[in-house]
Amino acid sequence: MINESDAGGLIGSTAYDQDGSKLGKIGQVFLDDESGRPEFITVNTGLFGTKESFVPVTDATMDGDSLRVPFSKDQVKGAPSVDLDGAHLDESEERRLYDYYGISGYAGRTSDVDTSGTQSRTSEGYDTSGPTTDDAMTRSEEKVRVGTTTQEAGRARLRKYVTTETETHTVPVRKERAVIEREPITDGNVDAATSGPDISEEEHEVVLSEERPVIDKVTTPVERVRLGTESTTEEETVTEDVRKEHIETEGDVDRR
């Protein structure tokens, strides 16, 4: 037996027929005016759940978060359409539903919608899990947009400093040395040879010279150095998780 404490948990749960076949999601719950006990539910049936079928829950049973009613699937789908008086189920409509389902003992009870946990019926589509929309669902998904941004990746600088290196160069130098040259007395030099005393002591001196390496250093510009930048293009792979919505159907749906 379904009681008033079960009313809040019925909306959005799944209803099954007497054989365990799925009927659809429960959209609304109507309570008895006097006892507050759930008396009728609506089940979303038809193509894409566009029809709401009214089902009595007098002898229904709860199984976890599922509701099983003592009627067949075809019987529920063929239930008469109900003209609601606002959010109220008219007494004549109740009587017509009880007669259809073969439930006797109707005593003129009236039912009202559970204003604390149900959604009112409007001309728009009815969504049991969210806000009321039209008769279609919008499926959305996230898409990755990839671009580039410029950021500092490092710095480079020029710094000039001085080192000392030893260089070796070979330079040709000339040196003089004394050599003895002897020549015989001839008619051409006899006068110079006999111009002095016959026998004497004398000295003759020759100045010797030589070249020495001379080192001189000069500063010479050799090149100009500056810092510049150049761009290269590389391929990088980025990975990101994206969410996508999917739509599935429940109940009797004719796929087109």
CYANA upper distance limits for C-alpha pairs under 8 A (distance plus 0.5 A):
  1 MET  CA     58 THR  CA      7.37
  1 MET  CA     59 ASP  CA      6.51
  1 MET  CA     60 ALA  CA      6.77
  1 MET  CA     61 THR  CA      6.44
  2 ILE  CA      6 ASP  CA      6.82
  2 ILE  CA     37 ARG  CA      7.60
  2 ILE  CA     38 PRO  CA      7.10
  2 ILE  CA     57 VAL  CA      7.56
  2 ILE  CA     58 THR  CA      7.64
  2 ILE  CA     59 ASP  CA      8.20
  2 ILE  CA     60 ALA  CA      7.12
  2 ILE  CA     61 THR  CA      6.99
  2 ILE  CA     62 MET  CA      7.80
  3 ASN  CA      7 ALA  CA      7.64
  3 ASN  CA     36 GLY  CA      8.48
  3 ASN  CA     37 ARG  CA      5.43
  3 ASN  CA     38 PRO  CA      6.80
  4 GLU  CA     31 LEU  CA      8.46
  4 GLU  CA     36 GLY  CA      6.20
  4 GLU  CA     37 ARG  CA      4.83
  4 GLU  CA     38 PRO  CA      6.56
  6 ASP  CA     10 LEU  CA      7.01
  6 ASP  CA     38 PRO  CA      8.40
  7 ALA  CA     11 ILE  CA      8.09
  7 ALA  CA     29 VAL  CA      7.34
  7 ALA  CA     37 ARG  CA      8.14
  7 ALA  CA     38 PRO  CA      6.62
  7 ALA  CA    117 GLY  CA      8.46
  8 GLY  CA    117 GLY  CA      6.32
  9 GLY  CA     13 SER  CA      7.78
  9 GLY  CA     65 ASP  CA      8.12
 10 LEU  CA     26 ILE  CA      7.17
 10 LEU  CA     29 VAL  CA      7.85
 10 LEU  CA     65 ASP  CA      8.19
 10 LEU  CA     67 LEU  CA      8.26
 11 ILE  CA     25 LYS  CA      8.33
 11 ILE  CA     26 ILE  CA      5.75
 11 ILE  CA     27 GLY  CA      6.12
 11 ILE  CA     28 GLN  CA      6.66
 11 ILE  CA     29 VAL  CA      7.44
 11 ILE  CA    117 GLY  CA      8.17
 11 ILE  CA    118 THR  CA      7.58
 11 ILE  CA    128 THR  CA      7.89
 12 GLY  CA     25 LYS  CA      6.13
 12 GLY  CA     26 ILE  CA      5.66
 12 GLY  CA     27 GLY  CA      6.66
 12 GLY  CA    128 THR  CA      6.18
 12 GLY  CA    129 SER  CA      7.09
 13 SER  CA     25 LYS  CA      6.21
 13 SER  CA     26 ILE  CA      6.19
 13 SER  CA     65 ASP  CA      6.55
 13 SER  CA     66 SER  CA      6.48
 13 SER  CA     67 LEU  CA      8.00
 14 THR  CA     22 LYS  CA      7.89
 14 THR  CA     23 LEU  CA      7.83
 14 THR  CA     24 GLY  CA      6.14
 14 THR  CA     25 LYS  CA      5.11
 14 THR  CA     26 ILE  CA      6.50
 14 THR  CA     65 ASP  CA      7.81
 14 THR  CA     66 SER  CA      5.68
 14 THR  CA     67 LEU  CA      6.84
 15 ALA  CA     22 LYS  CA      6.77
 15 ALA  CA     23 LEU  CA      5.92
 15 ALA  CA     24 GLY  CA      6.18
 15 ALA  CA     25 LYS  CA      6.71
 15 ALA  CA     26 ILE  CA      6.98
 15 ALA  CA     43 VAL  CA      7.76
 15 ALA  CA     66 SER  CA      6.37
 15 ALA  CA     67 LEU  CA      5.20
 15 ALA  CA     68 ARG  CA      6.30
 15 ALA  CA     69 VAL  CA      7.84
 16 TYR  CA     20 GLY  CA      5.85
 16 TYR  CA     21 SER  CA      5.84
 16 TYR  CA     22 LYS  CA      4.95
 16 TYR  CA     23 LEU  CA      5.57
 16 TYR  CA     24 GLY  CA      7.87
 16 TYR  CA     66 SER  CA      7.83
 16 TYR  CA     67 LEU  CA      6.61
 16 TYR  CA     68 ARG  CA      5.24
 16 TYR  CA     69 VAL  CA      6.90
 17 ASP  CA     21 SER  CA      5.90
 17 ASP  CA     22 LYS  CA      6.98
 17 ASP  CA     23 LEU  CA      6.87
 17 ASP  CA     68 ARG  CA      6.15
 17 ASP  CA     69 VAL  CA      5.80
 17 ASP  CA     70 PRO  CA      6.91
 17 ASP  CA     71 PHE  CA      6.11
 17 ASP  CA     72 SER  CA      5.78
 17 ASP  CA     73 LYS  CA      6.10
 18 GLN  CA     68 ARG  CA      6.90
 18 GLN  CA     69 VAL  CA      6.28
 18 GLN  CA     70 PRO  CA      5.26
 18 GLN  CA     71 PHE  CA      5.81
 18 GLN  CA     72 SER  CA      6.24
 18 GLN  CA     73 LYS  CA      8.46
 19 ASP  CA     72 SER  CA      7.61
 20 GLY  CA     68 ARG  CA      7.82
 21 SER  CA     73 LYS  CA      7.56
 22 LYS  CA     73 LYS  CA      8.40
 22 LYS  CA    251 GLY  CA      7.11
 23 LEU  CA     43 VAL  CA      7.51
 23 LEU  CA     44 ASN  CA      8.28
 23 LEU  CA     45 THR  CA      7.38
 23 LEU  CA     73 LYS  CA      6.88
 23 LEU  CA    251 GLY  CA      6.74
 24 GLY  CA     43 VAL  CA      6.24
 24 GLY  CA     44 ASN  CA      5.95
 24 GLY  CA     45 THR  CA      6.55
 24 GLY  CA     49 GLY  CA      8.10
 24 GLY  CA    250 GLU  CA      7.35
 24 GLY  CA    251 GLY  CA      6.32
 25 LYS  CA     43 VAL  CA      6.10
 25 LYS  CA     44 ASN  CA      6.07
 25 LYS  CA    128 THR  CA      8.09
 26 ILE  CA     41 ILE  CA      7.17
 26 ILE  CA     42 THR  CA      6.20
 26 ILE  CA     43 VAL  CA      5.12
 26 ILE  CA     44 ASN  CA      6.97
 26 ILE  CA    128 THR  CA      8.11
 27 GLY  CA     41 ILE  CA      7.75
 27 GLY  CA     42 THR  CA      5.93
 27 GLY  CA     43 VAL  CA      6.34
 27 GLY  CA     44 ASN  CA      7.05
 27 GLY  CA     52 GLU  CA      8.29
 27 GLY  CA    118 THR  CA      8.14
 27 GLY  CA    119 GLN  CA      8.27
 27 GLY  CA    126 TYR  CA      8.44
 27 GLY  CA    127 ASP  CA      8.49
 27 GLY  CA    128 THR  CA      6.13
 28 GLN  CA     41 ILE  CA      6.03
 28 GLN  CA     42 THR  CA      5.72
 28 GLN  CA     43 VAL  CA      8.22
 28 GLN  CA    113 VAL  CA      8.12
 28 GLN  CA    118 THR  CA      5.99
 28 GLN  CA    119 GLN  CA      7.12
 29 VAL  CA     38 PRO  CA      7.00
 29 VAL  CA     39 GLU  CA      8.09
 29 VAL  CA     40 PHE  CA      6.48
 29 VAL  CA     41 ILE  CA      5.03
 29 VAL  CA     42 THR  CA      7.20
 29 VAL  CA    113 VAL  CA      6.69
 29 VAL  CA    114 ASP  CA      6.69
 29 VAL  CA    118 THR  CA      6.96
 30 PHE  CA     38 PRO  CA      6.28
 30 PHE  CA     39 GLU  CA      6.22
 30 PHE  CA     40 PHE  CA      5.53
 30 PHE  CA     41 ILE  CA      6.58
 30 PHE  CA     89 LEU  CA      8.25
 30 PHE  CA    111 SER  CA      6.49
 30 PHE  CA    112 ASP  CA      5.83
 30 PHE  CA    113 VAL  CA      4.75
 30 PHE  CA    114 ASP  CA      6.30
 31 LEU  CA     35 SER  CA      8.44
 31 LEU  CA     36 GLY  CA      5.76
 31 LEU  CA     37 ARG  CA      5.87
 31 LEU  CA     38 PRO  CA      4.81
 31 LEU  CA     39 GLU  CA      5.71
 31 LEU  CA     40 PHE  CA      7.48
 31 LEU  CA    111 SER  CA      5.81
 31 LEU  CA    112 ASP  CA      5.85
 31 LEU  CA    113 VAL  CA      6.34
 31 LEU  CA    114 ASP  CA      6.56
 32 ASP  CA     36 GLY  CA      5.39
 32 ASP  CA     37 ARG  CA      5.96
 32 ASP  CA     38 PRO  CA      6.74
 32 ASP  CA     39 GLU  CA      6.27
 32 ASP  CA    109 ARG  CA      7.72
 32 ASP  CA    110 THR  CA      6.81
 32 ASP  CA    111 SER  CA      5.01
 32 ASP  CA    112 ASP  CA      6.93
 33 ASP  CA    109 ARG  CA      8.12
 33 ASP  CA    110 THR  CA      6.57
 33 ASP  CA    111 SER  CA      5.77
 33 ASP  CA    112 ASP  CA      6.68
 38 PRO  CA     57 VAL  CA      7.37
 38 PRO  CA     58 THR  CA      8.35
 39 GLU  CA     56 PRO  CA      6.35
 39 GLU  CA     57 VAL  CA      6.02
 39 GLU  CA     58 THR  CA      6.62
 39 GLU  CA    111 SER  CA      7.59
 40 PHE  CA     54 PHE  CA      7.01
 40 PHE  CA     55 VAL  CA      6.02
 40 PHE  CA     56 PRO  CA      4.92
 40 PHE  CA     57 VAL  CA      6.07
 40 PHE  CA     58 THR  CA      8.41
 41 ILE  CA     54 PHE  CA      6.26
 41 ILE  CA     55 VAL  CA      5.90
 41 ILE  CA     56 PRO  CA      6.98
 41 ILE  CA     57 VAL  CA      7.42
 42 THR  CA     52 GLU  CA      6.07
 42 THR  CA     53 SER  CA      5.75
 42 THR  CA     54 PHE  CA      5.03
 42 THR  CA     55 VAL  CA      6.65
 43 VAL  CA     51 LYS  CA      8.46
 43 VAL  CA     52 GLU  CA      5.80
 43 VAL  CA     53 SER  CA      5.68
 43 VAL  CA     54 PHE  CA      7.06
 43 VAL  CA     55 VAL  CA      7.92
 44 ASN  CA     49 GLY  CA      5.10
 44 ASN  CA     50 THR  CA      6.97
 44 ASN  CA     51 LYS  CA      6.11
 44 ASN  CA     52 GLU  CA      5.19
 44 ASN  CA     53 SER  CA      7.04
 45 THR  CA     49 GLY  CA      4.93
 45 THR  CA     50 THR  CA      6.89
 45 THR  CA     51 LYS  CA      5.61
 45 THR  CA     52 GLU  CA      6.46
 45 THR  CA     53 SER  CA      7.16
 45 THR  CA     77 LYS  CA      7.29
 45 THR  CA    251 GLY  CA      7.30
 45 THR  CA    252 ASP  CA      7.83
 46 GLY  CA     50 THR  CA      6.27
 46 GLY  CA     51 LYS  CA      5.81
 46 GLY  CA     77 LYS  CA      8.04
 46 GLY  CA    251 GLY  CA      8.19
 46 GLY  CA    252 ASP  CA      6.92
 46 GLY  CA    253 VAL  CA      7.50
 47 LEU  CA     51 LYS  CA      8.08
 47 LEU  CA    252 ASP  CA      7.22
 47 LEU  CA    253 VAL  CA      5.60
 47 LEU  CA    254 ASP  CA      7.18
 48 PHE  CA    249 THR  CA      7.25
 48 PHE  CA    250 GLU  CA      8.10
 48 PHE  CA    251 GLY  CA      8.50
 48 PHE  CA    253 VAL  CA      6.80
 49 GLY  CA    251 GLY  CA      8.15
 50 THR  CA    125 GLY  CA      7.88
 50 THR  CA    135 ASP  CA      7.94
 53 SER  CA     76 VAL  CA      6.91
 53 SER  CA     77 LYS  CA      6.87
 53 SER  CA     78 GLY  CA      8.47
 53 SER  CA     79 ALA  CA      6.60
 53 SER  CA     80 PRO  CA      8.17
 53 SER  CA     81 SER  CA      7.69
 54 PHE  CA     76 VAL  CA      7.97
 54 PHE  CA     79 ALA  CA      7.23
 54 PHE  CA     80 PRO  CA      8.45
 54 PHE  CA     81 SER  CA      8.41
 54 PHE  CA     82 VAL  CA      8.21
 54 PHE  CA     97 LEU  CA      8.17
 55 VAL  CA     69 VAL  CA      8.47
 55 VAL  CA     76 VAL  CA      7.21
 55 VAL  CA     79 ALA  CA      8.40
 55 VAL  CA     97 LEU  CA      8.43
 56 PRO  CA     60 ALA  CA      8.38
 56 PRO  CA     69 VAL  CA      8.44
 56 PRO  CA     97 LEU  CA      8.40
 56 PRO  CA     98 TYR  CA      8.02
 57 VAL  CA     69 VAL  CA      7.05
 59 ASP  CA     69 VAL  CA      7.45
 59 ASP  CA     70 PRO  CA      7.25
 60 ALA  CA     67 LEU  CA      7.35
 60 ALA  CA     68 ARG  CA      6.12
 60 ALA  CA     69 VAL  CA      4.96
 60 ALA  CA     70 PRO  CA      6.78
 61 THR  CA     67 LEU  CA      6.38
 61 THR  CA     68 ARG  CA      5.92
 61 THR  CA     69 VAL  CA      7.20
 62 MET  CA     66 SER  CA      6.35
 62 MET  CA     67 LEU  CA      5.17
 62 MET  CA     68 ARG  CA      6.88
 63 ASP  CA     67 LEU  CA      6.59
 63 ASP  CA     68 ARG  CA      7.87
 71 PHE  CA     75 GLN  CA      6.92
 71 PHE  CA     76 VAL  CA      7.36
 71 PHE  CA    101 TYR  CA      8.40
 72 SER  CA     76 VAL  CA      6.89
 73 LYS  CA     77 LYS  CA      6.72
 74 ASP  CA     78 GLY  CA      6.56
 75 GLN  CA     79 ALA  CA      6.81
 75 GLN  CA    101 TYR  CA      8.37
 79 ALA  CA     97 LEU  CA      8.01
 79 ALA  CA    100 TYR  CA      7.70
 80 PRO  CA     97 LEU  CA      7.68
 80 PRO  CA    100 TYR  CA      8.34
 82 VAL  CA     93 GLU  CA      6.99
 83 ASP  CA     89 LEU  CA      8.47
 83 ASP  CA     93 GLU  CA      8.03
 84 LEU  CA     88 HIS  CA      6.56
 84 LEU  CA     89 LEU  CA      6.01
 84 LEU  CA     90 ASP  CA      7.28
 85 ASP  CA     89 LEU  CA      6.76
 85 ASP  CA     90 ASP  CA      6.92
 86 GLY  CA    121 ARG  CA      8.19
 87 ALA  CA    112 ASP  CA      7.44
 87 ALA  CA    113 VAL  CA      6.38
 87 ALA  CA    120 SER  CA      6.64
 87 ALA  CA    121 ARG  CA      7.53
 88 HIS  CA    111 SER  CA      7.35
 88 HIS  CA    112 ASP  CA      5.39
 88 HIS  CA    113 VAL  CA      6.52
 89 LEU  CA     93 GLU  CA      7.13
 89 LEU  CA     94 GLU  CA      7.32
 89 LEU  CA    110 THR  CA      7.65
 89 LEU  CA    111 SER  CA      6.26
 89 LEU  CA    112 ASP  CA      6.44
 89 LEU  CA    113 VAL  CA      8.01
 90 ASP  CA     94 GLU  CA      6.87
 90 ASP  CA    110 THR  CA      7.38
 90 ASP  CA    111 SER  CA      8.02
 91 GLU  CA     95 ARG  CA      6.75
 91 GLU  CA    108 GLY  CA      7.27
 91 GLU  CA    109 ARG  CA      7.41
 91 GLU  CA    110 THR  CA      5.81
 91 GLU  CA    111 SER  CA      8.12
 92 SER  CA     96 ARG  CA      6.73
 93 GLU  CA     97 LEU  CA      6.71
 94 GLU  CA     98 TYR  CA      6.67
 94 GLU  CA    110 THR  CA      7.73
 94 GLU  CA    111 SER  CA      8.41
 95 ARG  CA     99 ASP  CA      6.63
 95 ARG  CA    106 TYR  CA      7.49
 95 ARG  CA    108 GLY  CA      8.14
 96 ARG  CA    100 TYR  CA      6.68
 97 LEU  CA    101 TYR  CA      6.78
 98 TYR  CA    102 GLY  CA      6.52
 98 TYR  CA    103 ILE  CA      5.57
 98 TYR  CA    104 SER  CA      7.65
 98 TYR  CA    106 TYR  CA      7.80
 99 ASP  CA    103 ILE  CA      6.56
 99 ASP  CA    104 SER  CA      7.83
113 VAL  CA    118 THR  CA      7.59
114 ASP  CA    118 THR  CA      6.14
115 THR  CA    119 GLN  CA      8.16
121 ARG  CA    126 TYR  CA      7.95
122 THR  CA    126 TYR  CA      8.23
124 GLU  CA    132 THR  CA      7.59
124 GLU  CA    133 THR  CA      6.81
124 GLU  CA    134 ASP  CA      5.67
124 GLU  CA    135 ASP  CA      7.47
125 GLY  CA    132 THR  CA      6.80
125 GLY  CA    133 THR  CA      5.87
125 GLY  CA    134 ASP  CA      5.01
125 GLY  CA    135 ASP  CA      5.26
125 GLY  CA    136 ALA  CA      8.38
126 TYR  CA    132 THR  CA      5.85
126 TYR  CA    133 THR  CA      7.03
126 TYR  CA    134 ASP  CA      8.06
126 TYR  CA    135 ASP  CA      8.30
127 ASP  CA    131 PRO  CA      6.69
127 ASP  CA    132 THR  CA      5.79
127 ASP  CA    133 THR  CA      7.20
133 THR  CA    137 MET  CA      8.45
139 ARG  CA    245 GLU  CA      6.13
139 ARG  CA    246 HIS  CA      7.20
139 ARG  CA    247 ILE  CA      7.71
140 SER  CA    244 LYS  CA      6.85
140 SER  CA    245 GLU  CA      6.04
141 GLU  CA    242 VAL  CA      8.01
141 GLU  CA    243 ARG  CA      6.27
141 GLU  CA    244 LYS  CA      4.49
141 GLU  CA    245 GLU  CA      6.18
142 GLU  CA    242 VAL  CA      5.80
142 GLU  CA    243 ARG  CA      5.87
142 GLU  CA    244 LYS  CA      6.56
143 LYS  CA    242 VAL  CA      7.04
144 VAL  CA    240 GLU  CA      7.87
144 VAL  CA    242 VAL  CA      7.74
156 ALA  CA    227 LEU  CA      8.48
157 ARG  CA    227 LEU  CA      7.77
158 LEU  CA    226 ARG  CA      8.03
158 LEU  CA    227 LEU  CA      7.57
171 VAL  CA    213 PRO  CA      7.30
173 VAL  CA    210 GLU  CA      7.94
173 VAL  CA    211 GLU  CA      5.62
173 VAL  CA    212 ARG  CA      6.79
173 VAL  CA    213 PRO  CA      7.56
174 ARG  CA    210 GLU  CA      6.05
174 ARG  CA    211 GLU  CA      5.65
175 LYS  CA    208 LEU  CA      8.47
175 LYS  CA    209 SER  CA      6.62
175 LYS  CA    210 GLU  CA      4.32
175 LYS  CA    211 GLU  CA      6.50
176 GLU  CA    208 LEU  CA      5.84
176 GLU  CA    209 SER  CA      5.82
176 GLU  CA    210 GLU  CA      6.16
177 ARG  CA    208 LEU  CA      6.65
177 ARG  CA    209 SER  CA      8.47
178 ALA  CA    206 VAL  CA      8.08
178 ALA  CA    208 LEU  CA      7.67
185 ILE  CA    189 ASN  CA      6.64
185 ILE  CA    190 VAL  CA      6.26
185 ILE  CA    193 ALA  CA      7.90
186 THR  CA    190 VAL  CA      6.21
187 ASP  CA    191 ASP  CA      8.39
189 ASN  CA    193 ALA  CA      6.67
190 VAL  CA    194 THR  CA      6.62
191 ASP  CA    195 SER  CA      6.52
194 THR  CA    198 ASP  CA      7.81
249 THR  CA    253 VAL  CA      7.55
